[in-house]
Amino acid sequence: MGKVHGSLARAGKVRGQTPKVAKQDKKKKPRGRAHKRMQYNRRFVTAGNLLSLLLVSMS
């Protein structure tokens, strides 16, 4: 049998000590076509605006 790092008596020690935090309600994320649209806007539309502003300020 292979060697184990540390004794199995301490298994789950950190998780057991961590205080329980209740899950927070989050807004639902768009799915399908709406998600793709959001990605496109994030990657190309707003990023493109920032890039053009950067290029204008450099010249």
C-alpha distance matrix in Angstrom:
0.0 3.8 6.7 9.2 12.9 14.8 14.4 14.4 17.8 19.4 18.4 21.7 23.7 25.9 26.6 27.6 30.0 31.6 35.0 35.5 38.0 39.9 39.9 43.2 45.5 45.7 48.3 47.1 46.6 48.7 47.1 48.0 51.3 51.8 48.5 49.3 52.7 51.2 48.9 51.8 54.0 51.3 50.5 53.9 56.8 56.1 54.2 57.2 59.6 57.8 57.7 61.4 62.2 60.3 62.1 65.5 65.0 64.1 67.3
3.8 0.0 3.8 6.6 9.9 12.5 13.0 13.4 17.0 17.9 16.9 20.1 22.0 23.7 24.6 26.1 28.1 29.5 33.1 33.8 36.2 38.2 38.2 41.3 43.6 43.7 46.2 45.2 44.5 46.7 45.3 46.2 49.4 49.8 46.4 47.1 50.4 48.8 46.4 49.3 51.3 48.6 47.7 51.1 54.0 53.2 51.2 54.2 56.5 54.6 54.5 58.2 59.0 57.0 58.8 62.2 61.6 60.7 63.9
6.7 3.8 0.0 3.8 6.7 9.1 10.1 11.4 14.7 15.3 14.9 18.2 19.6 21.3 22.7 24.1 25.8 27.4 31.0 32.1 34.6 36.9 37.1 40.2 42.8 43.0 45.7 45.0 44.4 46.8 45.7 46.8 50.0 50.1 46.6 47.5 50.6 48.8 46.4 49.4 51.2 48.2 47.5 51.0 53.7 52.7 50.7 53.8 56.0 53.8 53.8 57.6 58.1 56.0 58.0 61.3 60.6 59.6 63.0
9.2 6.6 3.8 0.0 3.8 6.0 7.1 8.1 11.6 11.8 11.2 14.5 15.8 17.5 19.0 20.3 22.0 23.6 27.2 28.4 30.9 33.2 33.6 36.8 39.4 39.8 42.6 42.1 41.6 44.2 43.2 44.7 47.8 47.8 44.3 45.4 48.4 46.4 44.2 47.3 49.0 46.0 45.5 49.0 51.6 50.4 48.6 51.8 53.9 51.7 51.9 55.7 56.1 54.1 56.3 59.5 58.6 57.9 61.3
12.9 9.9 6.7 3.8 0.0 3.8 6.8 8.6 11.4 10.5 10.4 13.3 13.9 15.2 17.2 18.7 19.9 21.4 25.1 26.7 29.0 31.7 32.2 35.2 38.0 38.3 41.2 41.0 40.5 43.2 42.6 44.2 47.2 46.9 43.3 44.4 47.3 45.1 42.9 46.0 47.4 44.3 43.8 47.4 49.9 48.5 46.6 49.9 51.8 49.5 49.8 53.5 53.7 51.7 54.0 57.1 56.1 55.4 58.8
14.8 12.5 9.1 6.0 3.8 0.0 3.8 6.6 8.5 7.5 8.6 11.8 11.7 13.6 15.9 16.8 17.7 19.8 23.5 25.3 28.0 30.8 31.7 34.8 37.9 38.5 41.6 41.6 41.5 44.4 43.9 45.8 48.9 48.3 44.8 46.2 49.0 46.6 44.6 47.9 49.1 45.9 45.7 49.4 51.7 50.1 48.4 51.8 53.4 51.1 51.6 55.4 55.3 53.4 55.8 58.8 57.6 57.1 60.6
14.4 13.0 10.1 7.1 6.8 3.8 0.0 3.8 5.3 6.0 7.5 11.1 11.3 14.0 15.9 16.1 17.5 20.0 23.4 25.1 28.1 30.7 31.9 35.2 38.2 39.2 42.4 42.4 42.5 45.4 45.0 46.9 50.1 49.6 46.2 47.8 50.6 48.3 46.5 49.9 51.1 48.0 48.0 51.7 53.9 52.3 50.8 54.3 55.9 53.6 54.3 58.1 58.0 56.2 58.7 61.7 60.5 60.1 63.7
14.4 13.4 11.4 8.1 8.6 6.6 3.8 0.0 3.8 5.3 5.2 8.9 10.1 13.2 14.2 14.2 16.4 18.7 22.0 23.1 26.2 28.5 29.6 33.1 36.0 37.0 40.2 40.0 40.3 43.2 42.7 44.6 48.0 47.5 44.2 46.0 48.8 46.6 44.9 48.4 49.7 46.7 46.9 50.6 52.7 51.3 50.0 53.5 55.1 53.1 53.9 57.6 57.6 56.0 58.6 61.5 60.5 60.3 63.8
17.8 17.0 14.7 11.6 11.4 8.5 5.3 3.8 0.0 3.8 5.6 8.7 8.8 12.4 13.7 12.8 14.6 17.5 20.5 21.9 25.3 27.8 29.3 32.8 35.9 37.2 40.6 40.7 41.3 44.4 44.1 46.3 49.6 48.9 45.7 47.7 50.4 48.0 46.6 50.1 51.1 48.2 48.6 52.3 54.2 52.6 51.5 55.1 56.5 54.4 55.4 59.1 58.9 57.4 60.1 62.9 61.7 61.7 65.2
19.4 17.9 15.3 11.8 10.5 7.5 6.0 5.3 3.8 0.0 3.8 6.3 5.5 8.9 10.7 10.3 11.6 14.4 17.7 19.4 22.6 25.3 26.8 30.2 33.4 34.6 38.0 38.3 38.8 42.0 41.9 44.2 47.4 46.5 43.3 45.3 47.8 45.2 43.8 47.4 48.2 45.2 45.6 49.4 51.2 49.5 48.3 51.9 53.2 51.0 52.1 55.8 55.5 53.9 56.7 59.4 58.2 58.2 61.8
18.4 16.9 14.9 11.2 10.4 8.6 7.5 5.2 5.6 3.8 0.0 3.8 5.6 8.4 9.1 9.4 11.7 13.7 17.0 18.1 21.1 23.5 24.6 28.0 31.0 32.1 35.4 35.4 35.9 38.9 38.6 40.8 44.1 43.4 40.2 42.1 44.8 42.4 40.9 44.5 45.5 42.6 43.0 46.8 48.7 47.1 46.0 49.6 51.0 49.0 50.0 53.7 53.6 52.2 54.9 57.6 56.6 56.6 60.2
21.7 20.1 18.2 14.5 13.3 11.8 11.1 8.9 8.7 6.3 3.8 0.0 3.8 5.7 5.4 6.0 8.7 10.2 13.4 14.3 17.3 19.7 20.9 24.3 27.3 28.6 31.9 32.1 32.7 36.0 35.9 38.3 41.5 40.6 37.5 39.6 42.1 39.6 38.4 42.1 42.9 39.9 40.6 44.4 46.1 44.5 43.6 47.2 48.5 46.6 47.8 51.4 51.2 49.9 52.8 55.4 54.4 54.6 58.1
23.7 22.0 19.6 15.8 13.9 11.7 11.3 10.1 8.8 5.5 5.6 3.8 0.0 3.8 5.6 5.2 6.4 8.9 12.2 14.0 17.2 20.1 21.7 25.0 28.3 29.7 33.2 33.8 34.5 37.8 38.1 40.6 43.8 42.6 39.4 41.6 43.9 41.2 40.0 43.7 44.2 41.2 41.9 45.7 47.3 45.4 44.5 48.2 49.2 47.1 48.4 52.0 51.5 50.2 53.2 55.7 54.4 54.7 58.3
25.9 23.7 21.3 17.5 15.2 13.6 14.0 13.2 12.4 8.9 8.4 5.7 3.8 0.0 3.8 5.4 5.1 6.2 10.0 12.1 14.7 17.9 19.3 22.3 25.7 26.9 30.4 31.2 31.7 35.2 35.6 38.3 41.2 39.9 36.7 38.9 41.0 38.1 37.0 40.6 41.0 37.9 38.7 42.5 43.9 41.9 41.0 44.8 45.7 43.5 44.9 48.5 47.9 46.6 49.6 52.1 50.7 51.0 54.7
26.6 24.6 22.7 19.0 17.2 15.9 15.9 14.2 13.7 10.7 9.1 5.4 5.6 3.8 0.0 3.8 5.5 5.3 8.5 9.5 12.2 14.9 16.3 19.5 22.8 24.1 27.6 28.2 29.0 32.4 32.8 35.5 38.6 37.2 34.2 36.6 38.8 36.0 35.0 38.8 39.2 36.2 37.2 41.0 42.4 40.5 39.9 43.6 44.6 42.6 44.2 47.7 47.3 46.2 49.2 51.6 50.5 51.0 54.6
27.6 26.1 24.1 20.3 18.7 16.8 16.1 14.2 12.8 10.3 9.4 6.0 5.2 5.4 3.8 0.0 3.8 5.6 8.0 9.2 12.7 15.3 17.4 20.8 24.1 25.8 29.5 30.3 31.4 34.9 35.3 38.2 41.3 39.9 37.0 39.6 41.7 38.9 38.2 42.0 42.3 39.4 40.6 44.4 45.6 43.7 43.2 47.0 47.8 45.9 47.5 51.0 50.4 49.5 52.6 54.8 53.7 54.3 57.9
30.0 28.1 25.8 22.0 19.9 17.7 17.5 16.4 14.6 11.6 11.7 8.7 6.4 5.1 5.5 3.8 0.0 3.8 6.3 9.1 12.2 15.5 17.9 20.8 24.4 26.1 29.8 31.0 32.2 35.8 36.6 39.6 42.5 40.8 37.9 40.5 42.3 39.3 38.7 42.4 42.4 39.4 40.6 44.4 45.5 43.3 42.8 46.6 47.2 45.0 46.8 50.2 49.4 48.4 51.6 53.8 52.3 53.0 56.6
31.6 29.5 27.4 23.6 21.4 19.8 20.0 18.7 17.5 14.4 13.7 10.2 8.9 6.2 5.3 5.6 3.8 0.0 3.8 6.4 8.9 12.4 14.5 17.3 20.9 22.5 26.2 27.5 28.6 32.3 33.2 36.3 39.1 37.3 34.4 37.1 38.8 35.7 35.1 38.8 38.8 35.7 37.2 40.9 41.8 39.6 39.3 43.1 43.6 41.5 43.4 46.8 45.9 45.0 48.3 50.4 49.0 49.8 53.4
35.0 33.1 31.0 27.2 25.1 23.5 23.4 22.0 20.5 17.7 17.0 13.4 12.2 10.0 8.5 8.0 6.3 3.8 0.0 3.8 6.3 9.8 12.6 15.2 18.8 20.9 24.7 26.3 27.8 31.6 32.8 36.1 38.8 36.8 34.2 37.1 38.5 35.4 35.2 38.9 38.6 35.7 37.5 41.1 41.8 39.5 39.5 43.3 43.6 41.6 43.8 47.0 46.0 45.4 48.8 50.6 49.3 50.3 53.9
35.5 33.8 32.1 28.4 26.7 25.3 25.1 23.1 21.9 19.4 18.1 14.3 14.0 12.1 9.5 9.2 9.1 6.4 3.8 0.0 3.8 6.5 9.4 12.4 15.8 18.2 21.9 23.4 25.2 28.9 30.0 33.4 36.2 34.2 31.8 34.8 36.3 33.3 33.4 37.2 36.9 34.3 36.2 39.8 40.4 38.3 38.6 42.3 42.6 41.0 43.3 46.4 45.6 45.2 48.5 50.3 49.2 50.4 53.9
38.0 36.2 34.6 30.9 29.0 28.0 28.1 26.2 25.3 22.6 21.1 17.3 17.2 14.7 12.2 12.7 12.2 8.9 6.3 3.8 0.0 3.8 6.5 8.9 12.5 14.8 18.6 20.4 22.2 26.0 27.5 30.9 33.6 31.3 29.0 32.2 33.4 30.3 30.6 34.3 33.8 31.2 33.4 36.9 37.3 35.1 35.6 39.3 39.4 37.9 40.3 43.3 42.4 42.2 45.6 47.3 46.2 47.6 51.0
39.9 38.2 36.9 33.2 31.7 30.8 30.7 28.5 27.8 25.3 23.5 19.7 20.1 17.9 14.9 15.3 15.5 12.4 9.8 6.5 3.8 0.0 3.8 6.4 9.6 12.4 16.1 17.8 20.2 23.8 25.4 28.9 31.6 29.3 27.3 30.7 31.8 28.9 29.6 33.3 32.8 30.5 32.9 36.3 36.5 34.6 35.4 39.0 39.1 37.9 40.5 43.3 42.5 42.6 45.9 47.5 46.7 48.2 51.5
39.9 38.2 37.1 33.6 32.2 31.7 31.9 29.6 29.3 26.8 24.6 20.9 21.7 19.3 16.3 17.4 17.9 14.5 12.6 9.4 6.5 3.8 0.0 3.8 6.7 9.0 12.7 14.2 16.4 20.1 21.5 25.1 27.8 25.5 23.5 26.9 28.1 25.3 26.0 29.7 29.3 27.2 29.6 33.0 33.2 31.4 32.3 35.9 36.1 35.1 37.6 40.4 39.9 40.1 43.3 44.9 44.3 45.8 49.0
43.2 41.3 40.2 36.8 35.2 34.8 35.2 33.1 32.8 30.2 28.0 24.3 25.0 22.3 19.5 20.8 20.8 17.3 15.2 12.4 8.9 6.4 3.8 0.0 3.8 6.2 9.9 12.1 14.5 18.2 20.3 24.0 26.2 23.6 21.9 25.4 26.1 23.1 24.2 27.8 27.0 25.0 27.8 31.0 30.8 29.0 30.1 33.6 33.6 32.7 35.5 38.0 37.3 37.8 41.1 42.4 41.8 43.6 46.7
45.5 43.6 42.8 39.4 38.0 37.9 38.2 36.0 35.9 33.4 31.0 27.3 28.3 25.7 22.8 24.1 24.4 20.9 18.8 15.8 12.5 9.6 6.7 3.8 0.0 3.8 6.9 9.2 12.1 15.6 17.8 21.6 23.7 21.0 19.7 23.4 23.9 21.2 22.8 26.2 25.4 23.9 26.8 29.8 29.4 27.8 29.4 32.7 32.6 32.2 35.0 37.3 36.8 37.6 40.7 41.9 41.6 43.6 46.5
45.7 43.7 43.0 39.8 38.3 38.5 39.2 37.0 37.2 34.6 32.1 28.6 29.7 26.9 24.1 25.8 26.1 22.5 20.9 18.2 14.8 12.4 9.0 6.2 3.8 0.0 3.8 6.3 8.7 12.3 14.8 18.5 20.4 17.6 16.2 19.8 20.3 17.4 19.0 22.4 21.6 20.1 23.1 26.0 25.6 24.2 25.7 29.0 29.0 28.7 31.4 33.7 33.3 34.2 37.2 38.5 38.4 40.3 43.1
48.3 46.2 45.7 42.6 41.2 41.6 42.4 40.2 40.6 38.0 35.4 31.9 33.2 30.4 27.6 29.5 29.8 26.2 24.7 21.9 18.6 16.1 12.7 9.9 6.9 3.8 0.0 3.8 6.4 9.4 12.4 16.1 17.6 14.5 13.7 17.4 17.4 14.8 16.9 20.1 19.1 18.1 21.3 23.9 23.2 22.1 24.1 27.0 27.0 27.1 29.9 31.9 31.7 32.9 35.8 36.8 37.0 39.1 41.7
47.1 45.2 45.0 42.1 41.0 41.6 42.4 40.0 40.7 38.3 35.4 32.1 33.8 31.2 28.2 30.3 31.0 27.5 26.3 23.4 20.4 17.8 14.2 12.1 9.2 6.3 3.8 0.0 3.8 6.6 8.9 12.7 14.6 11.9 11.1 15.0 15.5 13.4 15.4 18.6 18.3 17.7 20.5 23.1 22.8 22.2 24.0 26.8 27.2 27.7 30.1 32.2 32.4 33.6 36.2 37.5 37.9 39.9 42.3
46.6 44.5 44.4 41.6 40.5 41.5 42.5 40.3 41.3 38.8 35.9 32.7 34.5 31.7 29.0 31.4 32.2 28.6 27.8 25.2 22.2 20.2 16.4 14.5 12.1 8.7 6.4 3.8 0.0 3.8 6.4 10.0 11.8 9.1 7.6 11.4 12.1 10.0 11.7 15.0 14.9 14.3 16.9 19.5 19.5 19.2 20.8 23.6 24.3 24.8 27.0 29.1 29.6 30.7 33.1 34.6 35.2 37.0 39.4
48.7 46.7 46.8 44.2 43.2 44.4 45.4 43.2 44.4 42.0 38.9 36.0 37.8 35.2 32.4 34.9 35.8 32.3 31.6 28.9 26.0 23.8 20.1 18.2 15.6 12.3 9.4 6.6 3.8 0.0 3.8 7.0 8.2 5.5 5.0 8.7 9.3 8.2 10.4 13.0 13.3 13.6 16.1 18.2 18.1 18.4 20.3 22.5 23.4 24.4 26.4 28.3 29.1 30.5 32.6 34.0 35.0 36.8 38.9
47.1 45.3 45.7 43.2 42.6 43.9 45.0 42.7 44.1 41.9 38.6 35.9 38.1 35.6 32.8 35.3 36.6 33.2 32.8 30.0 27.5 25.4 21.5 20.3 17.8 14.8 12.4 8.9 6.4 3.8 0.0 3.8 6.5 5.7 4.9 7.9 9.8 9.7 11.0 13.5 14.8 15.2 17.0 19.0 19.5 20.4 21.8 23.9 25.3 26.4 27.9 29.8 31.1 32.3 34.1 35.7 37.0 38.5 40.5
48.0 46.2 46.8 44.7 44.2 45.8 46.9 44.6 46.3 44.2 40.8 38.3 40.6 38.3 35.5 38.2 39.6 36.3 36.1 33.4 30.9 28.9 25.1 24.0 21.6 18.5 16.1 12.7 10.0 7.0 3.8 0.0 3.8 5.5 5.4 6.5 8.8 10.1 10.9 12.6 14.6 15.6 16.7 18.3 19.0 20.6 21.8 23.4 25.2 26.6 27.7 29.5 31.2 32.4 33.8 35.5 37.1 38.5 40.2
51.3 49.4 50.0 47.8 47.2 48.9 50.1 48.0 49.6 47.4 44.1 41.5 43.8 41.2 38.6 41.3 42.5 39.1 38.8 36.2 33.6 31.6 27.8 26.2 23.7 20.4 17.6 14.6 11.8 8.2 6.5 3.8 0.0 3.8 5.4 5.2 6.2 8.7 9.9 10.6 12.4 14.3 15.3 16.2 16.6 18.6 20.2 21.2 22.9 24.8 25.9 27.2 29.1 30.6 31.7 33.3 35.1 36.6 38.1
51.8 49.8 50.1 47.8 46.9 48.3 49.6 47.5 48.9 46.5 43.4 40.6 42.6 39.9 37.2 39.9 40.8 37.3 36.8 34.2 31.3 29.3 25.5 23.6 21.0 17.6 14.5 11.9 9.1 5.5 5.7 5.5 3.8 0.0 3.8 5.5 5.1 6.3 8.7 9.9 10.7 12.4 14.3 15.4 15.2 16.6 18.6 20.0 21.2 22.9 24.5 25.9 27.3 29.0 30.5 31.8 33.4 35.1 36.8
48.5 46.4 46.6 44.3 43.3 44.8 46.2 44.2 45.7 43.3 40.2 37.5 39.4 36.7 34.2 37.0 37.9 34.4 34.2 31.8 29.0 27.3 23.5 21.9 19.7 16.2 13.7 11.1 7.6 5.0 4.9 5.4 5.4 3.8 0.0 3.8 5.4 5.1 6.3 8.7 9.9 10.6 12.2 14.1 14.6 15.7 17.0 19.0 20.5 21.7 23.1 25.0 26.3 27.6 29.2 30.9 32.3 33.7 35.7
49.3 47.1 47.5 45.4 44.4 46.2 47.8 46.0 47.7 45.3 42.1 39.6 41.6 38.9 36.6 39.6 40.5 37.1 37.1 34.8 32.2 30.7 26.9 25.4 23.4 19.8 17.4 15.0 11.4 8.7 7.9 6.5 5.2 5.5 3.8 0.0 3.8 5.4 5.1 6.1 8.6 9.8 10.4 11.8 12.9 14.6 15.6 17.0 19.0 20.5 21.4 23.1 25.0 26.1 27.4 29.2 30.9 32.1 33.8
52.7 50.4 50.6 48.4 47.3 49.0 50.6 48.8 50.4 47.8 44.8 42.1 43.9 41.0 38.8 41.7 42.3 38.8 38.5 36.3 33.4 31.8 28.1 26.1 23.9 20.3 17.4 15.5 12.1 9.3 9.8 8.8 6.2 5.1 5.4 3.8 0.0 3.8 5.4 5.1 6.2 8.6 10.0 10.5 10.5 12.4 14.2 15.2 16.7 18.6 19.9 21.2 22.9 24.5 25.8 27.1 29.0 30.5 32.0
51.2 48.8 48.8 46.4 45.1 46.6 48.3 46.6 48.0 45.2 42.4 39.6 41.2 38.1 36.0 38.9 39.3 35.7 35.4 33.3 30.3 28.9 25.3 23.1 21.2 17.4 14.8 13.4 10.0 8.2 9.7 10.1 8.7 6.3 5.1 5.4 3.8 0.0 3.8 5.5 5.2 6.1 8.6 10.1 10.0 10.7 12.6 14.4 15.6 16.9 18.6 20.3 21.5 22.9 24.7 26.1 27.5 29.1 31.0
48.9 46.4 46.4 44.2 42.9 44.6 46.5 44.9 46.6 43.8 40.9 38.4 40.0 37.0 35.0 38.2 38.7 35.1 35.2 33.4 30.6 29.6 26.0 24.2 22.8 19.0 16.9 15.4 11.7 10.4 11.0 10.9 9.9 8.7 6.3 5.1 5.4 3.8 0.0 3.8 5.5 5.1 6.0 8.3 9.6 10.5 11.1 13.2 15.1 16.0 17.1 19.2 20.7 21.6 23.2 25.2 26.5 27.7 29.7
51.8 49.3 49.4 47.3 46.0 47.9 49.9 48.4 50.1 47.4 44.5 42.1 43.7 40.6 38.8 42.0 42.4 38.8 38.9 37.2 34.3 33.3 29.7 27.8 26.2 22.4 20.1 18.6 15.0 13.0 13.5 12.6 10.6 9.9 8.7 6.1 5.1 5.5 3.8 0.0 3.8 5.5 5.2 5.7 7.0 9.1 9.9 10.9 13.1 14.7 15.4 17.0 19.0 20.2 21.3 23.1 24.9 26.1 27.7
54.0 51.3 51.2 49.0 47.4 49.1 51.1 49.7 51.1 48.2 45.5 42.9 44.2 41.0 39.2 42.3 42.4 38.8 38.6 36.9 33.8 32.8 29.3 27.0 25.4 21.6 19.1 18.3 14.9 13.3 14.8 14.6 12.4 10.7 9.9 8.6 6.2 5.2 5.5 3.8 0.0 3.8 5.6 5.6 4.8 6.3 8.2 9.5 10.7 12.5 14.0 15.3 16.7 18.4 19.8 21.2 22.8 24.5 26.1
51.3 48.6 48.2 46.0 44.3 45.9 48.0 46.7 48.2 45.2 42.6 39.9 41.2 37.9 36.2 39.4 39.4 35.7 35.7 34.3 31.2 30.5 27.2 25.0 23.9 20.1 18.1 17.7 14.3 13.6 15.2 15.6 14.3 12.4 10.6 9.8 8.6 6.1 5.1 5.5 3.8 0.0 3.8 6.0 6.3 5.7 6.7 9.3 10.6 11.2 12.8 15.0 16.0 17.1 19.0 20.7 21.8 23.3 25.4
50.5 47.7 47.5 45.5 43.8 45.7 48.0 46.9 48.6 45.6 43.0 40.6 41.9 38.7 37.2 40.6 40.6 37.2 37.5 36.2 33.4 32.9 29.6 27.8 26.8 23.1 21.3 20.5 16.9 16.1 17.0 16.7 15.3 14.3 12.2 10.4 10.0 8.6 6.0 5.2 5.6 3.8 0.0 3.8 6.3 6.8 5.7 7.9 10.4 10.8 11.4 13.8 15.6 16.0 17.5 19.7 21.1 22.0 24.0
53.9 51.1 51.0 49.0 47.4 49.4 51.7 50.6 52.3 49.4 46.8 44.4 45.7 42.5 41.0 44.4 44.4 40.9 41.1 39.8 36.9 36.3 33.0 31.0 29.8 26.0 23.9 23.1 19.5 18.2 19.0 18.3 16.2 15.4 14.1 11.8 10.5 10.1 8.3 5.7 5.6 6.0 3.8 0.0 3.8 6.0 5.3 5.4 8.3 9.9 9.9 11.5 13.8 14.8 15.7 17.6 19.5 20.5 22.1
56.8 54.0 53.7 51.6 49.9 51.7 53.9 52.7 54.2 51.2 48.7 46.1 47.3 43.9 42.4 45.6 45.5 41.8 41.8 40.4 37.3 36.5 33.2 30.8 29.4 25.6 23.2 22.8 19.5 18.1 19.5 19.0 16.6 15.2 14.6 12.9 10.5 10.0 9.6 7.0 4.8 6.3 6.3 3.8 0.0 3.8 5.6 5.2 6.4 8.9 10.0 10.7 12.5 14.4 15.5 16.7 18.6 20.3 21.6
56.1 53.2 52.7 50.4 48.5 50.1 52.3 51.3 52.6 49.5 47.1 44.5 45.4 41.9 40.5 43.7 43.3 39.6 39.5 38.3 35.1 34.6 31.4 29.0 27.8 24.2 22.1 22.2 19.2 18.4 20.4 20.6 18.6 16.6 15.7 14.6 12.4 10.7 10.5 9.1 6.3 5.7 6.8 6.0 3.8 0.0 3.8 5.4 5.1 6.4 8.7 10.0 10.8 12.5 14.4 15.5 16.8 18.7 20.6
54.2 51.2 50.7 48.6 46.6 48.4 50.8 50.0 51.5 48.3 46.0 43.6 44.5 41.0 39.9 43.2 42.8 39.3 39.5 38.6 35.6 35.4 32.3 30.1 29.4 25.7 24.1 24.0 20.8 20.3 21.8 21.8 20.2 18.6 17.0 15.6 14.2 12.6 11.1 9.9 8.2 6.7 5.7 5.3 5.6 3.8 0.0 3.8 5.4 5.1 6.2 8.7 9.9 10.6 12.4 14.3 15.5 16.7 18.8
57.2 54.2 53.8 51.8 49.9 51.8 54.3 53.5 55.1 51.9 49.6 47.2 48.2 44.8 43.6 47.0 46.6 43.1 43.3 42.3 39.3 39.0 35.9 33.6 32.7 29.0 27.0 26.8 23.6 22.5 23.9 23.4 21.2 20.0 19.0 17.0 15.2 14.4 13.2 10.9 9.5 9.3 7.9 5.4 5.2 5.4 3.8 0.0 3.8 5.4 5.0 6.1 8.5 9.8 10.5 12.2 14.2 15.4 16.9
59.6 56.5 56.0 53.9 51.8 53.4 55.9 55.1 56.5 53.2 51.0 48.5 49.2 45.7 44.6 47.8 47.2 43.6 43.6 42.6 39.4 39.1 36.1 33.6 32.6 29.0 27.0 27.2 24.3 23.4 25.3 25.2 22.9 21.2 20.5 19.0 16.7 15.6 15.1 13.1 10.7 10.6 10.4 8.3 6.4 5.1 5.4 3.8 0.0 3.8 5.5 5.2 6.2 8.6 10.0 10.6 12.4 14.4 15.8
57.8 54.6 53.8 51.7 49.5 51.1 53.6 53.1 54.4 51.0 49.0 46.6 47.1 43.5 42.6 45.9 45.0 41.5 41.6 41.0 37.9 37.9 35.1 32.7 32.2 28.7 27.1 27.7 24.8 24.4 26.4 26.6 24.8 22.9 21.7 20.5 18.6 16.9 16.0 14.7 12.5 11.2 10.8 9.9 8.9 6.4 5.1 5.4 3.8 0.0 3.8 5.5 5.1 6.2 8.7 10.0 10.7 12.5 14.7
57.7 54.5 53.8 51.9 49.8 51.6 54.3 53.9 55.4 52.1 50.0 47.8 48.4 44.9 44.2 47.5 46.8 43.4 43.8 43.3 40.3 40.5 37.6 35.5 35.0 31.4 29.9 30.1 27.0 26.4 27.9 27.7 25.9 24.5 23.1 21.4 19.9 18.6 17.1 15.4 14.0 12.8 11.4 9.9 10.0 8.7 6.2 5.0 5.5 3.8 0.0 3.8 5.4 5.0 6.2 8.6 10.0 10.7 12.7
61.4 58.2 57.6 55.7 53.5 55.4 58.1 57.6 59.1 55.8 53.7 51.4 52.0 48.5 47.7 51.0 50.2 46.8 47.0 46.4 43.3 43.3 40.4 38.0 37.3 33.7 31.9 32.2 29.1 28.3 29.8 29.5 27.2 25.9 25.0 23.1 21.2 20.3 19.2 17.0 15.3 15.0 13.8 11.5 10.7 10.0 8.7 6.1 5.2 5.5 3.8 0.0 3.8 5.4 5.1 6.1 8.6 9.9 10.9
62.2 59.0 58.1 56.1 53.7 55.3 58.0 57.6 58.9 55.5 53.6 51.2 51.5 47.9 47.3 50.4 49.4 45.9 46.0 45.6 42.4 42.5 39.9 37.3 36.8 33.3 31.7 32.4 29.6 29.1 31.1 31.2 29.1 27.3 26.3 25.0 22.9 21.5 20.7 19.0 16.7 16.0 15.6 13.8 12.5 10.8 9.9 8.5 6.2 5.1 5.4 3.8 0.0 3.8 5.5 5.2 6.2 8.7 10.3
60.3 57.0 56.0 54.1 51.7 53.4 56.2 56.0 57.4 53.9 52.2 49.9 50.2 46.6 46.2 49.5 48.4 45.0 45.4 45.2 42.2 42.6 40.1 37.8 37.6 34.2 32.9 33.6 30.7 30.5 32.3 32.4 30.6 29.0 27.6 26.1 24.5 22.9 21.6 20.2 18.4 17.1 16.0 14.8 14.4 12.5 10.6 9.8 8.6 6.2 5.0 5.4 3.8 0.0 3.8 5.5 5.3 6.3 9.0
62.1 58.8 58.0 56.3 54.0 55.8 58.7 58.6 60.1 56.7 54.9 52.8 53.2 49.6 49.2 52.6 51.6 48.3 48.8 48.5 45.6 45.9 43.3 41.1 40.7 37.2 35.8 36.2 33.1 32.6 34.1 33.8 31.7 30.5 29.2 27.4 25.8 24.7 23.2 21.3 19.8 19.0 17.5 15.7 15.5 14.4 12.4 10.5 10.0 8.7 6.2 5.1 5.5 3.8 0.0 3.8 5.5 5.2 6.5
65.5 62.2 61.3 59.5 57.1 58.8 61.7 61.5 62.9 59.4 57.6 55.4 55.7 52.1 51.6 54.8 53.8 50.4 50.6 50.3 47.3 47.5 44.9 42.4 41.9 38.5 36.8 37.5 34.6 34.0 35.7 35.5 33.3 31.8 30.9 29.2 27.1 26.1 25.2 23.1 21.2 20.7 19.7 17.6 16.7 15.5 14.3 12.2 10.6 10.0 8.6 6.1 5.2 5.5 3.8 0.0 3.8 5.5 5.5
65.0 61.6 60.6 58.6 56.1 57.6 60.5 60.5 61.7 58.2 56.6 54.4 54.4 50.7 50.5 53.7 52.3 49.0 49.3 49.2 46.2 46.7 44.3 41.8 41.6 38.4 37.0 37.9 35.2 35.0 37.0 37.1 35.1 33.4 32.3 30.9 29.0 27.5 26.5 24.9 22.8 21.8 21.1 19.5 18.6 16.8 15.5 14.2 12.4 10.7 10.0 8.6 6.2 5.3 5.5 3.8 0.0 3.8 5.6
64.1 60.7 59.6 57.9 55.4 57.1 60.1 60.3 61.7 58.2 56.6 54.6 54.7 51.0 51.0 54.3 53.0 49.8 50.3 50.4 47.6 48.2 45.8 43.6 43.6 40.3 39.1 39.9 37.0 36.8 38.5 38.5 36.6 35.1 33.7 32.1 30.5 29.1 27.7 26.1 24.5 23.3 22.0 20.5 20.3 18.7 16.7 15.4 14.4 12.5 10.7 9.9 8.7 6.3 5.2 5.5 3.8 0.0 3.8
67.3 63.9 63.0 61.3 58.8 60.6 63.7 63.8 65.2 61.8 60.2 58.1 58.3 54.7 54.6 57.9 56.6 53.4 53.9 53.9 51.0 51.5 49.0 46.7 46.5 43.1 41.7 42.3 39.4 38.9 40.5 40.2 38.1 36.8 35.7 33.8 32.0 31.0 29.7 27.7 26.1 25.4 24.0 22.1 21.6 20.6 18.8 16.9 15.8 14.7 12.7 10.9 10.3 9.0 6.5 5.5 5.6 3.8 0.0
